[in-house]
Amino acid sequence: MLVLTRKKNQAVMIGDQISVTILEIKGDAVRIGISAPGDTVILRGELYKKVREENLTAAGSDSSSAELLKKIMRKR
């Protein structure tokens, strides 16, 4: 892990296209701004973990659940 010290309005570049700027520091909270290409997915760490867990759960589900869902959708 790279650890840097930045002040308000200072930025860190990640590659050539991603910029992380310190916008505000209030107590123990820091507001950051991220500039990145539109096709770059940016998620908070806790949300990323939740999405990853959901994807792993979905990938591990058996095909009978998928078949049941198909049958239900055909009846509508």
MODELLER restraints for C-alpha pairs under 7 A, 6 or more apart:
rsr = mdl.restraints
at = mdl.atoms
rsr.add(forms.Gaussian(group=physical.xy_distance, feature=features.Distance(at['CA:7:A'], at['CA:22:A']), mean=6.73, stdev=0.5))
rsr.add(forms.Gaussian(group=physical.xy_distance, feature=features.Distance(at['CA:8:A'], at['CA:22:A']), mean=5.09, stdev=0.5))
rsr.add(forms.Gaussian(group=physical.xy_distance, feature=features.Distance(at['CA:8:A'], at['CA:23:A']), mean=5.69, stdev=0.5))
rsr.add(forms.Gaussian(group=physical.xy_distance, feature=features.Distance(at['CA:8:A'], at['CA:24:A']), mean=5.96, stdev=0.5))
rsr.add(forms.Gaussian(group=physical.xy_distance, feature=features.Distance(at['CA:9:A'], at['CA:21:A']), mean=6.08, stdev=0.5))
rsr.add(forms.Gaussian(group=physical.xy_distance, feature=features.Distance(at['CA:9:A'], at['CA:22:A']), mean=5.25, stdev=0.5))
rsr.add(forms.Gaussian(group=physical.xy_distance, feature=features.Distance(at['CA:9:A'], at['CA:23:A']), mean=5.63, stdev=0.5))
rsr.add(forms.Gaussian(group=physical.xy_distance, feature=features.Distance(at['CA:10:A'], at['CA:21:A']), mean=5.71, stdev=0.5))
rsr.add(forms.Gaussian(group=physical.xy_distance, feature=features.Distance(at['CA:10:A'], at['CA:22:A']), mean=5.82, stdev=0.5))
rsr.add(forms.Gaussian(group=physical.xy_distance, feature=features.Distance(at['CA:11:A'], at['CA:19:A']), mean=6.46, stdev=0.5))
rsr.add(forms.Gaussian(group=physical.xy_distance, feature=features.Distance(at['CA:11:A'], at['CA:20:A']), mean=5.35, stdev=0.5))
rsr.add(forms.Gaussian(group=physical.xy_distance, feature=features.Distance(at['CA:11:A'], at['CA:21:A']), mean=4.09, stdev=0.5))
rsr.add(forms.Gaussian(group=physical.xy_distance, feature=features.Distance(at['CA:11:A'], at['CA:22:A']), mean=6.29, stdev=0.5))
rsr.add(forms.Gaussian(group=physical.xy_distance, feature=features.Distance(at['CA:12:A'], at['CA:19:A']), mean=5.74, stdev=0.5))
rsr.add(forms.Gaussian(group=physical.xy_distance, feature=features.Distance(at['CA:12:A'], at['CA:20:A']), mean=5.16, stdev=0.5))
rsr.add(forms.Gaussian(group=physical.xy_distance, feature=features.Distance(at['CA:12:A'], at['CA:21:A']), mean=6.43, stdev=0.5))
rsr.add(forms.Gaussian(group=physical.xy_distance, feature=features.Distance(at['CA:13:A'], at['CA:19:A']), mean=4.56, stdev=0.5))
rsr.add(forms.Gaussian(group=physical.xy_distance, feature=features.Distance(at['CA:13:A'], at['CA:20:A']), mean=6.37, stdev=0.5))
rsr.add(forms.Gaussian(group=physical.xy_distance, feature=features.Distance(at['CA:17:A'], at['CA:36:A']), mean=5.85, stdev=0.5))
rsr.add(forms.Gaussian(group=physical.xy_distance, feature=features.Distance(at['CA:17:A'], at['CA:37:A']), mean=6.75, stdev=0.5))
rsr.add(forms.Gaussian(group=physical.xy_distance, feature=features.Distance(at['CA:18:A'], at['CA:35:A']), mean=5.56, stdev=0.5))
rsr.add(forms.Gaussian(group=physical.xy_distance, feature=features.Distance(at['CA:18:A'], at['CA:36:A']), mean=4.57, stdev=0.5))
rsr.add(forms.Gaussian(group=physical.xy_distance, feature=features.Distance(at['CA:19:A'], at['CA:34:A']), mean=5.68, stdev=0.5))
rsr.add(forms.Gaussian(group=physical.xy_distance, feature=features.Distance(at['CA:19:A'], at['CA:35:A']), mean=5.09, stdev=0.5))
rsr.add(forms.Gaussian(group=physical.xy_distance, feature=features.Distance(at['CA:19:A'], at['CA:36:A']), mean=6.65, stdev=0.5))
rsr.add(forms.Gaussian(group=physical.xy_distance, feature=features.Distance(at['CA:20:A'], at['CA:32:A']), mean=6.60, stdev=0.5))
rsr.add(forms.Gaussian(group=physical.xy_distance, feature=features.Distance(at['CA:20:A'], at['CA:33:A']), mean=5.66, stdev=0.5))
rsr.add(forms.Gaussian(group=physical.xy_distance, feature=features.Distance(at['CA:20:A'], at['CA:34:A']), mean=4.59, stdev=0.5))
rsr.add(forms.Gaussian(group=physical.xy_distance, feature=features.Distance(at['CA:20:A'], at['CA:35:A']), mean=6.54, stdev=0.5))
rsr.add(forms.Gaussian(group=physical.xy_distance, feature=features.Distance(at['CA:21:A'], at['CA:32:A']), mean=5.50, stdev=0.5))
rsr.add(forms.Gaussian(group=physical.xy_distance, feature=features.Distance(at['CA:21:A'], at['CA:33:A']), mean=5.07, stdev=0.5))
rsr.add(forms.Gaussian(group=physical.xy_distance, feature=features.Distance(at['CA:21:A'], at['CA:34:A']), mean=6.43, stdev=0.5))
rsr.add(forms.Gaussian(group=physical.xy_distance, feature=features.Distance(at['CA:22:A'], at['CA:31:A']), mean=6.23, stdev=0.5))
rsr.add(forms.Gaussian(group=physical.xy_distance, feature=features.Distance(at['CA:22:A'], at['CA:32:A']), mean=4.63, stdev=0.5))
rsr.add(forms.Gaussian(group=physical.xy_distance, feature=features.Distance(at['CA:22:A'], at['CA:33:A']), mean=6.48, stdev=0.5))
rsr.add(forms.Gaussian(group=physical.xy_distance, feature=features.Distance(at['CA:23:A'], at['CA:31:A']), mean=5.36, stdev=0.5))
rsr.add(forms.Gaussian(group=physical.xy_distance, feature=features.Distance(at['CA:23:A'], at['CA:32:A']), mean=5.22, stdev=0.5))
rsr.add(forms.Gaussian(group=physical.xy_distance, feature=features.Distance(at['CA:23:A'], at['CA:33:A']), mean=6.41, stdev=0.5))
rsr.add(forms.Gaussian(group=physical.xy_distance, feature=features.Distance(at['CA:24:A'], at['CA:30:A']), mean=5.79, stdev=0.5))
rsr.add(forms.Gaussian(group=physical.xy_distance, feature=features.Distance(at['CA:24:A'], at['CA:31:A']), mean=5.02, stdev=0.5))
rsr.add(forms.Gaussian(group=physical.xy_distance, feature=features.Distance(at['CA:25:A'], at['CA:31:A']), mean=6.41, stdev=0.5))
